[in-house]
Amino acid sequence: MEDTEFEKLVGEAIDSLPKEFGEKLDNVAVTFADYPTPTQLWRAKVPPWGLLFGLYEGVPQTKRGIYYSSPPDKITIFKNSILKVCATPEDVRSKVREVVIHEIGHHFGLSDADLAK
């Protein structure tokens, strides 16, 4: 899958968020990369042979004080990890949306356990 097509899927996933969530995204950049770096895998506690689909790096909104000021948080969606587990373009679209929503959940302060419910 070409980068432009994958990037479009990430944009569609963000655009599909309910309005009340999209309006509350604050100081966060959503991007994609082919693979996570070794440091990103280590921070996420993923073994080198494991797959990381997305990563939220930043300070969740629930942890920010009134005078919070920082560079934008970052959500990275990992293209090749997703492509490894998807058989069809529709599978890719669905997985991208799932991962984007999951990582945005972290931006709003939800843990992995909260998001698994």
GUBAVO-323122 format. One record per residue: z, x, y of N, C-alpha, C, O in turn. Coordinates in nm, 2 decimals. Atoms other than C-alpha are relative to their C-alpha. Example, Ala and Ser with C-alpha at 12.3 -4.5 7.8 and 13.67 -1.06 7.14 Angstrom:
<atoms>
+--------+--------+--------+--------+--------+--------+--------+--------+--------+--------+--------+--------+
!    npz !    npx !    npy !   capz !   capx !   capy !    cpz !    cpx !    cpy !    opz !    opx !    opy !
+--------+--------+--------+--------+--------+--------+--------+--------+--------+--------+--------+--------+
!   0.00 !   0.09 !  -0.12 !   0.78 !   1.23 !  -0.45 !   0.00 !   0.09 !   0.12 !   0.07 !   0.19 !   0.12 !
!   0.00 !  -0.09 !  -0.11 !   0.71 !   1.37 !  -0.11 !   0.08 !  -0.08 !   0.11 !   0.09 !  -0.03 !   0.22 !
+--------+--------+--------+--------+--------+--------+--------+--------+--------+--------+--------+--------+
</atoms>
This chain:
<atoms>
+--------+--------+--------+--------+--------+--------+--------+--------+--------+--------+--------+--------+
!    npz !    npx !    npy !   capz !   capx !   capy !    cpz !    cpx !    cpy !    opz !    opx !    opy !
+--------+--------+--------+--------+--------+--------+--------+--------+--------+--------+--------+--------+
!   0.00 !   0.09 !  -0.12 !   0.00 !   0.00 !   0.00 !   0.00 !   0.09 !   0.12 !   0.08 !   0.19 !   0.13 !
!   0.01 !  -0.07 !  -0.12 !  -0.10 !   0.13 !   0.34 !   0.13 !  -0.02 !   0.09 !   0.19 !  -0.12 !   0.08 !
!  -0.12 !   0.00 !  -0.08 !   0.18 !   0.21 !   0.59 !  -0.01 !  -0.12 !   0.10 !   0.09 !  -0.19 !   0.12 !
!   0.01 !   0.11 !  -0.10 !   0.04 !  -0.05 !   0.84 !   0.03 !  -0.13 !  -0.06 !   0.09 !  -0.22 !   0.00 !
!  -0.02 !   0.12 !   0.07 !   0.05 !  -0.32 !   0.58 !   0.15 !  -0.02 !  -0.03 !   0.21 !  -0.13 !  -0.01 !
!  -0.14 !   0.00 !   0.03 !   0.41 !  -0.23 !   0.48 !   0.08 !  -0.03 !   0.13 !   0.17 !  -0.11 !   0.13 !
!  -0.07 !   0.03 !  -0.13 !   0.52 !  -0.22 !   0.85 !  -0.01 !  -0.14 !   0.04 !   0.08 !  -0.20 !   0.10 !
!   0.02 !   0.14 !  -0.04 !   0.37 !  -0.56 !   0.90 !   0.10 !  -0.09 !  -0.08 !   0.15 !  -0.19 !  -0.03 !
!  -0.09 !   0.07 !   0.08 !   0.58 !  -0.69 !   0.61 !   0.15 !   0.01 !   0.05 !   0.22 !  -0.09 !   0.05 !
!  -0.14 !  -0.01 !  -0.06 !   0.90 !  -0.55 !   0.77 !   0.01 !  -0.08 !   0.12 !   0.11 !  -0.15 !   0.14 !
!   0.01 !   0.09 !  -0.12 !   0.80 !  -0.72 !   1.10 !   0.01 !  -0.14 !  -0.04 !   0.08 !  -0.22 !   0.03 !
!   0.00 !   0.14 !   0.04 !   0.74 !  -1.05 !   0.92 !   0.14 !  -0.04 !  -0.05 !   0.19 !  -0.15 !  -0.02 !
!  -0.14 !   0.03 !   0.05 !   1.09 !  -1.02 !   0.75 !   0.09 !  -0.02 !   0.12 !   0.18 !  -0.11 !   0.12 !
!  -0.08 !   0.01 !  -0.12 !   1.25 !  -0.97 !   1.09 !  -0.03 !  -0.13 !   0.07 !   0.06 !  -0.21 !   0.12 !
!   0.04 !   0.12 !  -0.07 !   1.05 !  -1.25 !   1.25 !   0.04 !  -0.13 !  -0.08 !   0.06 !  -0.24 !  -0.02 !
!  -0.03 !   0.12 !   0.08 !   1.15 !  -1.49 !   0.96 !   0.15 !  -0.03 !   0.01 !   0.20 !  -0.13 !  -0.04 !
!  -0.14 !   0.03 !  -0.01 !   1.52 !  -1.46 !   1.05 !   0.03 !  -0.13 !   0.08 !  -0.05 !  -0.16 !   0.17 !
!  -0.04 !   0.11 !  -0.08 !   1.69 !  -1.77 !   1.18 !   0.02 !   0.04 !   0.15 !   0.07 !   0.15 !   0.17 !
!  -0.01 !  -0.04 !  -0.14 !   1.68 !  -1.77 !   1.56 !   0.14 !   0.05 !   0.04 !   0.15 !   0.15 !   0.12 !
!  -0.14 !  -0.04 !  -0.04 !   2.06 !  -1.74 !   1.59 !   0.03 !   0.14 !  -0.04 !   0.11 !   0.20 !   0.02 !
!  -0.03 !  -0.13 !   0.04 !   2.06 !  -1.42 !   1.40 !  -0.09 !   0.10 !   0.07 !  -0.05 !   0.20 !   0.12 !
!   0.09 !  -0.08 !  -0.07 !   1.75 !  -1.27 !   1.56 !   0.04 !   0.03 !   0.14 !   0.03 !   0.14 !   0.19 !
!  -0.04 !  -0.01 !  -0.13 !   1.89 !  -1.33 !   1.90 !   0.13 !   0.09 !   0.01 !   0.15 !   0.15 !   0.12 !
!  -0.13 !  -0.08 !   0.00 !   2.22 !  -1.15 !   1.81 !  -0.02 !   0.14 !  -0.05 !   0.07 !   0.22 !  -0.05 !
!   0.03 !  -0.14 !   0.04 !   2.05 !  -0.83 !   1.68 !   0.02 !   0.08 !   0.13 !  -0.05 !   0.06 !   0.23 !
!  -0.04 !  -0.07 !  -0.12 !   2.20 !  -0.58 !   1.93 !  -0.01 !   0.15 !  -0.03 !   0.07 !   0.20 !  -0.11 !
!   0.00 !  -0.14 !   0.01 !   2.11 !  -0.22 !   1.97 !  -0.03 !   0.06 !  -0.14 !   0.04 !   0.14 !  -0.19 !
!   0.04 !  -0.04 !   0.13 !   1.94 !  -0.18 !   1.64 !  -0.15 !   0.02 !  -0.01 !  -0.23 !  -0.07 !   0.03 !
!   0.15 !  -0.02 !   0.03 !   1.60 !  -0.03 !   1.54 !  -0.02 !  -0.01 !  -0.14 !   0.06 !   0.04 !  -0.23 !
!   0.04 !   0.02 !   0.14 !   1.43 !  -0.13 !   1.22 !  -0.13 !   0.08 !  -0.02 !  -0.22 !   0.06 !   0.05 !
!   0.12 !  -0.09 !   0.03 !   1.19 !   0.13 !   1.07 !  -0.02 !   0.01 !  -0.15 !   0.06 !  -0.05 !  -0.22 !
!   0.02 !  -0.02 !   0.14 !   1.06 !   0.24 !   0.74 !  -0.04 !   0.15 !  -0.02 !  -0.09 !   0.22 !   0.07 !
!   0.04 !  -0.14 !   0.04 !   1.01 !   0.57 !   0.56 !  -0.04 !  -0.01 !  -0.15 !  -0.02 !  -0.10 !  -0.22 !
!   0.04 !   0.00 !   0.14 !   0.85 !   0.67 !   0.23 !   0.11 !   0.01 !  -0.10 !   0.12 !  -0.07 !  -0.19 !
!  -0.12 !  -0.03 !   0.09 !   1.17 !   0.80 !   0.07 !   0.12 !   0.03 !   0.09 !   0.11 !   0.07 !   0.20 !
!  -0.12 !  -0.05 !  -0.07 !   1.53 !   0.85 !   0.17 !   0.02 !   0.15 !  -0.01 !  -0.03 !   0.21 !  -0.11 !
!  -0.03 !  -0.14 !   0.01 !   1.64 !   1.20 !   0.25 !   0.12 !   0.02 !  -0.09 !   0.19 !  -0.07 !  -0.13 !
!  -0.11 !  -0.03 !   0.08 !   1.89 !   1.38 !   0.03 !   0.14 !  -0.04 !   0.07 !   0.23 !  -0.09 !   0.01 !
!  -0.12 !   0.04 !  -0.07 !   2.15 !   1.32 !   0.30 !   0.02 !  -0.15 !   0.00 !   0.14 !  -0.19 !  -0.01 !
!  -0.01 !   0.15 !   0.00 !   2.08 !   0.95 !   0.32 !   0.05 !  -0.05 !  -0.14 !   0.13 !  -0.14 !  -0.15 !
!  -0.05 !   0.03 !   0.13 !   2.12 !   0.93 !  -0.06 !   0.15 !   0.03 !  -0.02 !   0.22 !  -0.05 !  -0.08 !
!  -0.14 !  -0.04 !   0.01 !   2.45 !   1.12 !  -0.04 !   0.09 !  -0.10 !   0.07 !   0.19 !  -0.14 !   0.02 !
!  -0.08 !   0.09 !  -0.08 !   2.58 !   0.90 !   0.24 !   0.02 !  -0.14 !  -0.07 !   0.12 !  -0.20 !  -0.06 !
!   0.00 !   0.14 !   0.07 !   2.49 !   0.58 !   0.04 !   0.06 !   0.01 !  -0.14 !   0.07 !  -0.09 !  -0.21 !
!  -0.06 !  -0.02 !   0.14 !   2.65 !   0.73 !  -0.28 !  -0.10 !  -0.04 !  -0.11 !  -0.06 !  -0.09 !  -0.21 !
!   0.10 !   0.03 !   0.10 !   2.32 !   0.69 !  -0.47 !  -0.04 !   0.14 !  -0.06 !  -0.07 !   0.23 !   0.00 !
!   0.04 !  -0.12 !   0.07 !   2.25 !   0.95 !  -0.74 !  -0.15 !   0.04 !   0.03 !  -0.23 !  -0.05 !   0.06 !
!   0.14 !  -0.04 !  -0.02 !   1.93 !   1.16 !  -0.70 !  -0.10 !  -0.08 !  -0.08 !  -0.22 !  -0.09 !  -0.03 !
!   0.10 !   0.07 !   0.09 !   1.76 !   0.96 !  -0.98 !   0.00 !  -0.15 !   0.04 !  -0.08 !  -0.22 !  -0.01 !
!  -0.01 !   0.14 !  -0.04 !   1.86 !   0.63 !  -0.82 !  -0.10 !  -0.04 !   0.11 !  -0.16 !   0.04 !   0.17 !
!   0.09 !   0.05 !  -0.10 !   1.66 !   0.41 !  -0.59 !   0.08 !  -0.06 !   0.12 !   0.18 !  -0.14 !   0.09 !
!  -0.06 !   0.06 !  -0.12 !   1.77 !   0.32 !  -0.23 !  -0.12 !  -0.07 !   0.07 !  -0.22 !  -0.01 !   0.10 !
!   0.10 !   0.09 !  -0.06 !   1.57 !   0.03 !  -0.09 !   0.01 !   0.00 !   0.15 !  -0.09 !  -0.02 !   0.22 !
!  -0.02 !   0.00 !  -0.15 !   1.72 !   0.03 !   0.26 !   0.14 !   0.06 !   0.03 !   0.22 !   0.07 !  -0.05 !
!  -0.12 !  -0.06 !  -0.05 !   1.99 !   0.19 !   0.47 !   0.03 !  -0.04 !   0.14 !  -0.05 !  -0.03 !   0.23 !
!  -0.04 !   0.02 !  -0.14 !   2.19 !   0.08 !   0.77 !   0.09 !   0.12 !   0.04 !   0.18 !   0.15 !  -0.03 !
!  -0.08 !  -0.11 !  -0.06 !   2.32 !   0.36 !   0.98 !   0.04 !  -0.04 !   0.14 !  -0.04 !  -0.05 !   0.23 !
!  -0.05 !   0.04 !  -0.13 !   2.54 !   0.27 !   1.27 !   0.14 !  -0.05 !   0.00 !   0.21 !  -0.03 !  -0.10 !
!  -0.13 !   0.06 !  -0.01 !   2.85 !   0.09 !   1.39 !  -0.02 !  -0.16 !   0.00 !  -0.09 !  -0.21 !   0.09 !
!   0.02 !   0.15 !   0.00 !   2.86 !  -0.28 !   1.28 !   0.05 !  -0.07 !   0.12 !   0.15 !  -0.02 !   0.18 !
!  -0.04 !   0.07 !  -0.12 !   2.90 !  -0.53 !   1.55 !   0.15 !  -0.04 !   0.00 !   0.21 !  -0.04 !   0.10 !
!  -0.14 !   0.04 !   0.02 !   3.24 !  -0.63 !   1.41 !   0.10 !   0.12 !   0.03 !   0.22 !   0.10 !   0.05 !
!  -0.09 !  -0.12 !  -0.03 !   3.37 !  -0.27 !   1.48 !  -0.02 !   0.05 !   0.14 !   0.04 !   0.15 !   0.17 !
!   0.03 !  -0.05 !  -0.13 !   3.24 !  -0.23 !   1.83 !   0.10 !  -0.06 !   0.10 !   0.14 !  -0.18 !   0.09 !
!  -0.09 !   0.05 !  -0.10 !   3.48 !  -0.25 !   2.12 !  -0.07 !  -0.05 !   0.12 !  -0.20 !  -0.05 !   0.12 !
!   0.06 !   0.06 !  -0.12 !   3.42 !  -0.41 !   2.46 !  -0.08 !   0.10 !   0.07 !  -0.18 !   0.07 !   0.14 !
!   0.07 !  -0.10 !  -0.07 !   3.30 !  -0.08 !   2.60 !  -0.09 !   0.09 !  -0.09 !  -0.12 !   0.20 !  -0.05 !
!   0.09 !  -0.07 !   0.09 !   3.08 !   0.02 !   2.31 !  -0.13 !   0.05 !   0.07 !  -0.20 !  -0.03 !   0.13 !
!   0.12 !  -0.06 !  -0.05 !   2.80 !   0.25 !   2.41 !  -0.04 !   0.11 !  -0.10 !   0.03 !   0.21 !  -0.12 !
!   0.05 !  -0.10 !   0.10 !   2.59 !   0.45 !   2.16 !  -0.15 !  -0.01 !  -0.01 !  -0.21 !  -0.11 !   0.03 !
!   0.14 !   0.01 !   0.03 !   2.24 !   0.53 !   2.06 !  -0.02 !  -0.12 !  -0.10 !   0.07 !  -0.17 !  -0.16 !
!   0.02 !   0.11 !   0.08 !   2.08 !   0.24 !   1.87 !   0.04 !   0.03 !  -0.15 !   0.02 !   0.14 !  -0.20 !
!  -0.02 !  -0.01 !   0.15 !   2.19 !   0.17 !   1.51 !  -0.14 !   0.00 !  -0.06 !  -0.24 !  -0.03 !   0.01 !
!   0.13 !  -0.02 !   0.06 !   1.91 !   0.23 !   1.26 !   0.00 !  -0.07 !  -0.14 !   0.09 !  -0.04 !  -0.22 !
!   0.02 !   0.05 !   0.13 !   1.79 !   0.03 !   0.96 !  -0.13 !   0.06 !  -0.05 !  -0.23 !   0.05 !   0.02 !
!   0.12 !  -0.05 !   0.06 !   1.54 !   0.21 !   0.74 !  -0.02 !  -0.06 !  -0.13 !   0.06 !  -0.08 !  -0.22 !
!   0.04 !   0.06 !   0.12 !   1.35 !   0.04 !   0.47 !  -0.09 !   0.10 !  -0.07 !  -0.18 !   0.16 !  -0.01 !
!   0.07 !  -0.10 !   0.07 !   1.22 !   0.27 !   0.20 !  -0.11 !  -0.05 !  -0.09 !  -0.10 !  -0.11 !  -0.19 !
!   0.13 !   0.06 !   0.05 !   0.86 !   0.19 !   0.11 !  -0.02 !   0.03 !  -0.15 !  -0.04 !  -0.06 !  -0.23 !
!   0.04 !  -0.04 !   0.14 !   0.81 !   0.39 !  -0.22 !   0.11 !  -0.05 !  -0.10 !   0.07 !  -0.07 !  -0.21 !
!  -0.11 !   0.06 !   0.09 !   1.15 !   0.27 !  -0.37 !  -0.04 !  -0.14 !  -0.03 !  -0.03 !  -0.18 !  -0.14 !
!   0.03 !   0.14 !   0.02 !   1.04 !  -0.09 !  -0.32 !  -0.13 !  -0.01 !  -0.08 !  -0.13 !  -0.09 !  -0.17 !
!   0.12 !   0.00 !   0.08 !   0.69 !  -0.02 !  -0.45 !   0.02 !   0.03 !  -0.15 !  -0.05 !  -0.02 !  -0.23 !
!  -0.02 !  -0.04 !   0.14 !   0.83 !   0.13 !  -0.77 !   0.05 !  -0.12 !  -0.08 !   0.03 !  -0.12 !  -0.20 !
!  -0.06 !   0.11 !   0.07 !   1.00 !  -0.20 !  -0.86 !  -0.08 !  -0.13 !   0.01 !  -0.04 !  -0.24 !  -0.04 !
!   0.08 !   0.12 !  -0.02 !   0.73 !  -0.45 !  -0.75 !  -0.13 !   0.01 !  -0.07 !  -0.20 !   0.11 !  -0.06 !
!   0.13 !   0.00 !   0.07 !   0.43 !  -0.55 !  -0.95 !  -0.11 !  -0.06 !   0.08 !  -0.23 !  -0.03 !   0.06 !
!   0.11 !   0.07 !  -0.07 !   0.24 !  -0.77 !  -0.70 !   0.03 !   0.01 !   0.15 !   0.14 !   0.04 !   0.19 !
!  -0.02 !   0.00 !  -0.15 !   0.19 !  -0.78 !  -0.32 !   0.11 !  -0.11 !   0.04 !   0.19 !  -0.09 !   0.13 !
!  -0.10 !   0.10 !  -0.03 !   0.40 !  -1.10 !  -0.32 !   0.14 !   0.05 !  -0.04 !   0.24 !   0.02 !   0.03 !
!  -0.12 !  -0.06 !   0.03 !   0.68 !  -0.92 !  -0.50 !   0.05 !   0.10 !   0.11 !   0.17 !   0.10 !   0.15 !
!  -0.03 !  -0.09 !  -0.11 !   0.67 !  -0.65 !  -0.23 !   0.05 !  -0.08 !   0.12 !   0.15 !  -0.04 !   0.18 !
!  -0.04 !   0.08 !  -0.12 !   0.69 !  -0.91 !   0.05 !   0.14 !  -0.06 !  -0.02 !   0.22 !  -0.05 !   0.07 !
!  -0.14 !   0.06 !   0.03 !   0.99 !  -1.08 !  -0.12 !   0.11 !   0.11 !   0.01 !   0.21 !   0.08 !   0.06 !
!  -0.10 !  -0.11 !   0.01 !   1.17 !  -0.75 !  -0.18 !   0.03 !   0.06 !   0.14 !   0.14 !   0.08 !   0.17 !
!  -0.02 !  -0.05 !  -0.14 !   1.11 !  -0.63 !   0.18 !   0.09 !  -0.09 !   0.07 !   0.18 !  -0.05 !   0.14 !
!  -0.08 !   0.10 !  -0.07 !   1.25 !  -0.95 !   0.31 !   0.15 !   0.00 !  -0.04 !   0.24 !   0.00 !   0.04 !
!  -0.13 !  -0.01 !   0.06 !   1.55 !  -0.93 !   0.08 !   0.08 !   0.12 !   0.06 !   0.19 !   0.11 !   0.09 !
!  -0.07 !  -0.12 !  -0.04 !   1.63 !  -0.57 !   0.18 !   0.02 !   0.00 !   0.15 !   0.13 !   0.04 !   0.20 !
!  -0.02 !   0.01 !  -0.15 !   1.58 !  -0.63 !   0.56 !   0.12 !  -0.09 !   0.02 !   0.20 !  -0.06 !   0.11 !
!  -0.11 !   0.09 !  -0.02 !   1.82 !  -0.93 !   0.54 !   0.13 !   0.07 !  -0.04 !   0.23 !   0.05 !   0.03 !
!  -0.12 !  -0.07 !   0.05 !   2.07 !  -0.72 !   0.34 !   0.05 !   0.10 !   0.10 !   0.17 !   0.10 !   0.14 !
!  -0.04 !  -0.11 !  -0.10 !   2.07 !  -0.43 !   0.59 !   0.04 !  -0.06 !   0.13 !   0.13 !  -0.01 !   0.20 !
!  -0.04 !   0.07 !  -0.13 !   2.09 !  -0.67 !   0.89 !   0.14 !  -0.06 !  -0.02 !   0.22 !  -0.06 !   0.07 !
!  -0.13 !   0.05 !   0.03 !   2.39 !  -0.82 !   0.72 !   0.11 !   0.11 !   0.02 !   0.21 !   0.08 !   0.07 !
!  -0.09 !  -0.11 !  -0.03 !   2.55 !  -0.47 !   0.74 !   0.02 !   0.01 !   0.15 !   0.13 !   0.04 !   0.20 !
!  -0.01 !  -0.01 !  -0.15 !   2.47 !  -0.46 !   1.11 !   0.10 !  -0.11 !   0.06 !   0.17 !  -0.08 !   0.16 !
!  -0.09 !   0.11 !  -0.04 !   2.67 !  -0.79 !   1.14 !   0.14 !   0.02 !  -0.06 !   0.23 !  -0.07 !  -0.04 !
!  -0.14 !  -0.03 !   0.05 !   2.97 !  -0.63 !   0.96 !   0.02 !  -0.05 !  -0.15 !   0.14 !  -0.04 !  -0.19 !
!  -0.02 !   0.05 !   0.14 !   2.91 !  -0.77 !   0.60 !   0.00 !   0.12 !  -0.09 !  -0.08 !   0.21 !  -0.07 !
!   0.00 !  -0.11 !   0.10 !   3.00 !  -0.54 !   0.31 !  -0.10 !  -0.03 !  -0.11 !  -0.16 !  -0.14 !  -0.12 !
!   0.09 !   0.02 !   0.12 !   2.79 !  -0.50 !  -0.01 !   0.06 !  -0.12 !  -0.08 !  -0.02 !  -0.20 !  -0.13 !
!  -0.06 !   0.11 !   0.07 !   3.04 !  -0.73 !  -0.18 !  -0.02 !  -0.13 !   0.06 !  -0.05 !  -0.23 !  -0.01 !
!   0.03 !   0.12 !  -0.07 !   3.00 !  -0.99 !   0.09 !  -0.14 !  -0.05 !  -0.03 !  -0.17 !  -0.17 !  -0.05 !
!   0.15 !   0.03 !   0.01 !   2.62 !  -0.97 !   0.06 !  -0.04 !  -0.04 !  -0.14 !  -0.14 !  -0.10 !  -0.16 !
!   0.03 !   0.03 !   0.14 !   2.63 !  -1.00 !  -0.32 !   0.04 !  -0.14 !  -0.04 !   0.00 !  -0.19 !  -0.14 !
!  -0.04 !   0.14 !   0.03 !   2.79 !  -1.35 !  -0.30 !  -0.11 !  -0.10 !   0.01 !  -0.09 !  -0.22 !  -0.01 !
+--------+--------+--------+--------+--------+--------+--------+--------+--------+--------+--------+--------+
</atoms>
